[in-house]
Amino acid sequence: MPRIDYLSDEGQPQAVDYIAADFWRLRRYQVAFGRDRDRYETFIPFINSLIESGQYGLVDARDGLVLLHQGVPSDPAALSNWYTFLTDDET
């Protein structure tokens, strides 16, 4: 991330089918490492925009680990877990 595409054998950009990310680690270490803080603050809105646009559906989210799949609807339980993680007061 933040790139979610790759070049096909024909040299054409293609969107990835899946995105996996570990926000728990970024959130945990953002206090000590500025790069983790920058990534956390950048990637959260990026992931939310992918979900909200419907481009990717959130298929699983647990303890800050997320798995998105292109072109599928988000799982309600995964969304609930994701939003709970975002509003958690651990930071």
Secondary structure, DSSP 8 states (H G I E B T S, - for coil): ----EEE-TTS-EEE-SEEEEEHHHHHHHTTT-HHHHHHHHHHHHHHHHHHHHTSEEEEEEETTEEEEEETS---HHHHHHHHHHHH-TT-
